[in-house]
Every structure is written in C-alpha cells, then in structure tokens.
C-alpha cells in the first residue's frame, strides 16, 4: 500500500509588484518564495508580507497556482 500524502502541501508566493507599472524598481523580474501550508486549516489562498528585493521593500506576496 502507498503512503498517504498528508495535509501539508508546498506553495509558491509571488510579489504583487509584477502587476504594477512601477518605474522605481531596482531591477526587472519576478521574485518568488516557496513555503508550505496545511490544506485542511487554510483551504483558501495564502498571502503574506515579505521582503521583495526587486522593489527593495516589504510587499504583499500572494499564493499562485
């Protein structure tokens, strides 16, 4: 028999600056973080404030598919 995967999954968080037309960016590109979440406790998409080196400040990172 195979093992059960469990409720914890790996997700990718992407900065919101990708969708903004900000000319003050330090460099062009997309910055992403990877983390894990519990599927049972947090069924909706996750969002965290983390540091973005492209913007050179803390921004809101949203979970992407």
Secondary structure, DSSP 8 states (H G I E B T S, - for coil): ------SEEEEEEEEGGGGS--TT-SS-S--EEEEEEETTT--S--EEEEEETTTTEEEEEEEE-
